[in-house]
């Protein structure tokens, strides 16, 4: 996989990698993982909230 970054983001990533003594790939992979898992958590929480708030309506629709 090739990841294209703006010059500014690449510079920031390079600086962060040097500070943490890690590779840019390692930091990018971790960031992507955190983004994806956080999005899944937020989606699941929103879905749970909707299911709770609209339980009565959903039950009535299911009975039809």
N, C-alpha and C positions, 0 to 999 in steps of 0.2 A: 504494500500500500504506500502511496505517495501522499504526503500531507503538504499542501501548499499554504504557506502563511504569508501575511504581509511582512514587509521588511521590519516594521516596528514590532510586530508580534514575535518574529523570529529572533530579533535582538533581545527582547524581554525573556524569551524562553532560553536563549543561550546564557544570559546573565543568571537566570534562576538555576539552571543546570550547574553552572560553575559554583554558585553559592552552596548548593546542596550536594555537590560532588556526585551528581547522578547524570545519566544520559538524558538528552532531550527526548528521546523515544520513551524512556521510562516515565518521565514526567507527563508527556502527552498521553500515553496509555492510561496512566492513573487518572488524569483529568477526564478523559472520555468515559472511563468506567464509572467514576463518581457522578458525572452528568447523567449517564444512562440509568444508573440505579436510583438516583434521586428523582428523576422524572417518573420512573415506575412507581416509586413510593408516593409521590404527589398524586399521580393518576389514581392509584388504589384508594388513597384517602378521600379524594374527591368523589369517587364512585361510591364508596361506603357512605359518605355524607348524603349523597343524593338518594341512595337506596333507603336510608333511614328517614330522611325528610319526606320522601314520596311513597313510603311503604303502603299507606292506605290506598292511594291511587293505583299503584302497581298491582296490589292484591285484587282490586275491583276489575282492572283490565284483564288480569289472568283468569278471572272467573267467567268472563264473557265468551 
